[in-house]
Amino acid sequence: MVTFRPAKDLAKAANLTLTNMRPYYEQYSVDWDEAQIEQMTQELVNFDILFEEKLVGVIRLSFDTEECWVRDLQVDQSYQNRGIGSIALAEAERLAKDHCSQILKLRVFKNSPAIHLYKRQGVVLTCEDERICYMSRAVS
């Protein structure tokens, strides 16, 4: 069973992000470390993702008047491909509704397999540049 709670340890979440994203950061020459990631995420709404009570991921959101941005969605590599990402996106949409957001938005590296997850969940490409896909979908 997948559950969510407000993030308890942003440093640990930053480590997960850095671990998962390192190949992309290296490929695209993004020079971030755990401290920078932790600092950047302090302003966001951070939730731990638990699978059978074990911390396996993090989702970070931000809200404005009409949009909910999925700023980061990370699932530990050993727990990927179990539907946890889909459940986390559904939770993001629930939270977006709670904040009266009309659009769910995100960015993803073009070569990330997460694009397939987002497309399966009805998130569509709105624009792209040489390394990033910008995607969105209406909050139902």
C-alpha positions as YAML, in Angstrom:
chain: A
units: angstrom
residues:
- id: 1
  name: MET
  ca: [0.00, 0.00, 0.00]
- id: 2
  name: VAL
  ca: [1.25, 3.47, -0.93]
- id: 3
  name: THR
  ca: [0.77, 6.35, 1.51]
- id: 4
  name: PHE
  ca: [1.99, 9.93, 1.77]
- id: 5
  name: ARG
  ca: [3.10, 12.14, 4.65]
- id: 6
  name: PRO
  ca: [4.69, 15.56, 4.89]
- id: 7
  name: ALA
  ca: [8.40, 15.06, 4.25]
- id: 8
  name: LYS
  ca: [10.34, 14.52, 7.45]
- id: 9
  name: ASP
  ca: [13.91, 14.75, 6.15]
- id: 10
  name: LEU
  ca: [14.60, 17.05, 3.20]
- id: 11
  name: ALA
  ca: [18.28, 16.06, 3.21]
- id: 12
  name: LYS
  ca: [17.37, 12.41, 2.67]
- id: 13
  name: ALA
  ca: [14.92, 13.41, -0.07]
- id: 14
  name: ALA
  ca: [17.66, 15.51, -1.71]
- id: 15
  name: ASN
  ca: [19.95, 12.48, -1.65]
- id: 16
  name: LEU
  ca: [17.29, 10.40, -3.43]
- id: 17
  name: THR
  ca: [16.84, 13.11, -6.06]
- id: 18
  name: LEU
  ca: [20.57, 13.36, -6.64]
- id: 19
  name: THR
  ca: [20.96, 9.57, -6.84]
- id: 20
  name: ASN
  ca: [18.12, 9.19, -9.35]
- id: 21
  name: MET
  ca: [18.96, 12.27, -11.40]
- id: 22
  name: ARG
  ca: [22.77, 12.00, -11.48]
- id: 23
  name: PRO
  ca: [22.92, 10.50, -15.03]
- id: 24
  name: TYR
  ca: [20.78, 13.36, -16.38]
- id: 25
  name: TYR
  ca: [22.72, 16.02, -14.47]
- id: 26
  name: GLU
  ca: [25.97, 14.62, -15.84]
- id: 27
  name: GLN
  ca: [24.67, 14.38, -19.39]
- id: 28
  name: TYR
  ca: [23.31, 17.92, -19.38]
- id: 29
  name: SER
  ca: [26.10, 19.44, -17.23]
- id: 30
  name: VAL
  ca: [23.79, 20.38, -14.36]
- id: 31
  name: ASP
  ca: [26.05, 21.06, -11.40]
- id: 32
  name: TRP
  ca: [23.81, 20.42, -8.39]
- id: 33
  name: ASP
  ca: [24.65, 18.78, -5.10]
- id: 34
  name: GLU
  ca: [22.51, 17.59, -2.19]
- id: 35
  name: ALA
  ca: [22.77, 20.88, -0.30]
- id: 36
  name: GLN
  ca: [21.58, 22.87, -3.33]
- id: 37
  name: ILE
  ca: [18.69, 20.49, -3.91]
- id: 38
  name: GLU
  ca: [17.69, 20.60, -0.25]
- id: 39
  name: GLN
  ca: [17.83, 24.41, -0.23]
- id: 40
  name: MET
  ca: [15.79, 24.66, -3.42]
- id: 41
  name: THR
  ca: [13.08, 22.33, -2.11]
- id: 42
  name: GLN
  ca: [12.49, 24.10, 1.22]
- id: 43
  name: GLU
  ca: [9.99, 26.46, -0.43]
- id: 44
  name: LEU
  ca: [8.00, 23.59, -1.95]
- id: 45
  name: VAL
  ca: [5.26, 21.34, -0.59]
- id: 46
  name: ASN
  ca: [7.18, 18.12, 0.08]
- id: 47
  name: PHE
  ca: [5.68, 14.69, 0.71]
- id: 48
  name: ASP
  ca: [7.38, 11.42, 1.48]
- id: 49
  name: ILE
  ca: [6.10, 8.44, -0.49]
- id: 50
  name: LEU
  ca: [5.79, 5.30, 1.61]
- id: 51
  name: PHE
  ca: [5.32, 1.78, 0.32]
- id: 52
  name: GLU
  ca: [4.24, -0.65, 3.03]
- id: 53
  name: GLU
  ca: [5.42, 1.95, 5.61]
- id: 54
  name: LYS
  ca: [8.92, 2.15, 4.05]
- id: 55
  name: LEU
  ca: [10.17, 5.46, 2.65]
- id: 56
  name: VAL
  ca: [10.61, 4.90, -1.09]
- id: 57
  name: GLY
  ca: [10.21, 8.31, -2.68]
- id: 58
  name: VAL
  ca: [9.34, 11.96, -2.58]
- id: 59
  name: ILE
  ca: [7.00, 14.27, -4.44]
- id: 60
  name: ARG
  ca: [7.40, 18.03, -4.41]
- id: 61
  name: LEU
  ca: [4.73, 20.46, -5.52]
- id: 62
  name: SER
  ca: [4.15, 24.17, -5.86]
- id: 63
  name: PHE
  ca: [0.88, 26.00, -6.38]
- id: 64
  name: ASP
  ca: [-0.16, 29.30, -7.87]
- id: 65
  name: THR
  ca: [-3.60, 30.67, -8.65]
- id: 66
  name: GLU
  ca: [-4.38, 28.22, -11.46]
- id: 67
  name: GLU
  ca: [-1.59, 25.66, -11.60]
- id: 68
  name: CYS
  ca: [-0.10, 22.86, -9.59]
- id: 69
  name: TRP
  ca: [3.49, 22.15, -10.59]
- id: 70
  name: VAL
  ca: [4.98, 18.73, -9.94]
- id: 71
  name: ARG
  ca: [8.48, 20.03, -9.23]
- id: 72
  name: ASP
  ca: [9.96, 16.65, -8.47]
- id: 73
  name: LEU
  ca: [8.75, 13.07, -8.34]
- id: 74
  name: GLN
  ca: [11.33, 10.51, -7.29]
- id: 75
  name: VAL
  ca: [10.88, 6.84, -6.53]
- id: 76
  name: ASP
  ca: [13.82, 4.75, -5.33]
- id: 77
  name: GLN
  ca: [15.07, 2.72, -8.29]
- id: 78
  name: SER
  ca: [14.42, -0.59, -6.52]
- id: 79
  name: TYR
  ca: [10.73, 0.35, -6.19]
- id: 80
  name: GLN
  ca: [10.12, 1.65, -9.70]
- id: 81
  name: ASN
  ca: [7.71, -0.09, -12.09]
- id: 82
  name: ARG
  ca: [5.28, -1.00, -9.31]
- id: 83
  name: GLY
  ca: [2.69, 1.72, -9.98]
- id: 84
  name: ILE
  ca: [4.01, 4.02, -7.25]
- id: 85
  name: GLY
  ca: [4.61, 6.89, -9.68]
- id: 86
  name: SER
  ca: [1.05, 6.63, -10.99]
- id: 87
  name: ILE
  ca: [-0.32, 6.70, -7.46]
- id: 88
  name: ALA
  ca: [1.88, 9.71, -6.67]
- id: 89
  name: LEU
  ca: [0.54, 11.58, -9.71]
- id: 90
  name: ALA
  ca: [-3.01, 10.80, -8.59]
- id: 91
  name: GLU
  ca: [-2.14, 12.24, -5.17]
- id: 92
  name: ALA
  ca: [-0.71, 15.34, -6.86]
- id: 93
  name: GLU
  ca: [-3.99, 15.77, -8.71]
- id: 94
  name: ARG
  ca: [-5.98, 15.36, -5.48]
- id: 95
  name: LEU
  ca: [-3.84, 18.04, -3.84]
- id: 96
  name: ALA
  ca: [-4.23, 20.25, -6.92]
- id: 97
  name: LYS
  ca: [-8.01, 20.00, -6.55]
- id: 98
  name: ASP
  ca: [-7.70, 20.91, -2.87]
- id: 99
  name: HIS
  ca: [-5.83, 24.07, -3.92]
- id: 100
  name: CYS
  ca: [-8.38, 24.82, -6.68]
- id: 101
  name: SER
  ca: [-5.72, 24.38, -9.36]
- id: 102
  name: GLN
  ca: [-7.01, 23.82, -12.86]
- id: 103
  name: ILE
  ca: [-3.85, 22.55, -14.51]
- id: 104
  name: LEU
  ca: [-1.21, 20.03, -13.46]
- id: 105
  name: LYS
  ca: [2.20, 20.87, -14.97]
- id: 106
  name: LEU
  ca: [5.66, 19.34, -14.93]
- id: 107
  name: ARG
  ca: [9.03, 19.31, -16.65]
- id: 108
  name: VAL
  ca: [11.04, 16.22, -17.47]
- id: 109
  name: PHE
  ca: [14.32, 15.52, -19.23]
- id: 110
  name: LYS
  ca: [13.60, 14.38, -22.78]
- id: 111
  name: ASN
  ca: [15.49, 11.11, -22.36]
- id: 112
  name: SER
  ca: [13.83, 10.16, -19.06]
- id: 113
  name: PRO
  ca: [11.69, 7.02, -19.09]
- id: 114
  name: ALA
  ca: [9.31, 8.90, -16.76]
- id: 115
  name: ILE
  ca: [7.83, 10.51, -19.88]
- id: 116
  name: HIS
  ca: [6.05, 7.21, -20.55]
- id: 117
  name: LEU
  ca: [4.49, 7.28, -17.07]
- id: 118
  name: TYR
  ca: [3.27, 10.84, -17.57]
- id: 119
  name: LYS
  ca: [1.81, 10.09, -21.00]
- id: 120
  name: ARG
  ca: [0.01, 7.01, -19.64]
- id: 121
  name: GLN
  ca: [-1.53, 9.31, -17.02]
- id: 122
  name: GLY
  ca: [-2.83, 11.71, -19.66]
- id: 123
  name: VAL
  ca: [-0.15, 14.38, -19.30]
- id: 124
  name: VAL
  ca: [0.62, 15.79, -22.74]
- id: 125
  name: LEU
  ca: [3.60, 17.54, -24.23]
- id: 126
  name: THR
  ca: [3.02, 21.30, -24.49]
- id: 127
  name: CYS
  ca: [6.48, 22.36, -25.65]
- id: 128
  name: GLU
  ca: [10.09, 21.28, -25.52]
- id: 129
  name: ASP
  ca: [13.62, 22.54, -25.87]
- id: 130
  name: GLU
  ca: [16.87, 20.70, -26.54]
- id: 131
  name: ARG
  ca: [16.75, 18.86, -23.21]
- id: 132
  name: ILE
  ca: [13.40, 19.39, -21.44]
- id: 133
  name: CYS
  ca: [9.81, 18.41, -22.20]
- id: 134
  name: TYR
  ca: [7.14, 20.63, -20.67]
- id: 135
  name: MET
  ca: [3.94, 18.72, -20.03]
- id: 136
  name: SER
  ca: [0.51, 19.40, -18.59]
- id: 137
  name: ARG
  ca: [-3.04, 18.16, -18.20]
- id: 138
  name: ALA
  ca: [-6.26, 19.57, -16.90]
- id: 139
  name: VAL
  ca: [-7.16, 18.69, -13.34]
- id: 140
  name: SER
  ca: [-10.35, 16.62, -13.54]
...
